[in-house]
């Protein structure tokens, strides 16, 4: 258990160091603006130890409020999930971090999506202790598509999953705007 | 003798106009226009297109970067939640910095009129905002500005390409609601207003070349095709703006020649006037205008819609404007213009 947890700490330290590198001016991005996000996601995947068969199907939902601590670079937050697998519902919760890697742009018009490296640690029902992360794309700052993998070092299993999310704390449509009084 | 300077739209390509204007003031240091009419980037330039302010204008158009004009966002998010793709708060800040209350109050006392071309989203009309009331009647919709804040808003409205930049309420809270966008939607250059207001000599600085060479590339992306379509629309609006005054001028020149020929045949002047001044003639009591068209001979750059403000590229545009204007002046016959 301890080596897995140490690796997880190393990953977090790396993320924090990477996030601390100042962004070059030309890389200024409208992605990861200051403020909160709150993605409600549907997720599914498998739970496997890669030794015995069959693998277990898992499906569930999660809510992940995050705050951008370093604009355009790093978000920290928490996630709580309800997951059904092996014929029972369980709950997982824990801290998450998302590090913006790069954007996809639509020429001079701005960005379309950003791709993030995520890292999380969850404590869950039935002795679950999950550490891991993955890649996720945040589209229009409204939708999220994620592929993640976690090591459940409490039960010696792997959790591989994909999820689709919608940002509940999305910017509201403005009825008017005044550039002189933004 | 009344003179007008008309500057078209074109974003960062306005640097070409700055170079051309600089050369005009160098050629004739005491030069003063009676009317300064600007559309879009032309509206940003027009209030400073004087001998006193040309240095500041050149400094601005060779140093301002895209980030100092517009803010980019996530495009999809903006389409779903805002009224424009770009934010223009940086440009609004620049206008506050340079078009101060003192500047506007001073402008209102100057002998010339600055007119800013906009298009009203509600009425579809081409609306000009003026630094003072016009001297003569007009068929155009012209609103004289009384406050510095409204003046800044009018300048910004004229520069705000719809969809890309936000529509502006020039007079906030006015009823009925009126939002204004780039004047270039209706009129690329306000030549007709200058002629209507009695300008004898009109200098028109256009920021697109007369003959646009084909763009040899395949258009595949939606943004690319959209920008190209807007370019084609803008050029068509510009061509139409030019066609009418040019045709009008040619017709007046023709009438003058007919008048001279009739006089040469010994027909008395009063009879010639009676013959030519047919009721309803659009040429009655009109005289031809000394119209100068100054435009680049090739593509200036500045990215799609002139939205890329690259100081190095804009310095090149200023130099090109100076060169073009020098060549134009060199080709003028002595006495044919206030410049020579």
Interface residues (C-beta under 8 A of the other chain):
Chain A: X28 X30 X31 X106 X107 X108 X109 X110 X111 X112 X113 X139 X140 X141 X142 X170 X171 X172 X173 X174 X176 X177 X178 X179 X180 X182
Chain B: X66 X67 X71 X72 X73 X74 X75 X76 X77 X78 X80 X81 X82 X83 X84 X85 X86 X87 X88 X89 X91 X92 X96 X149 X152 X153 X156 X166 X168 X169 X172 X221 X223 X224 X303 X304 X307 X308
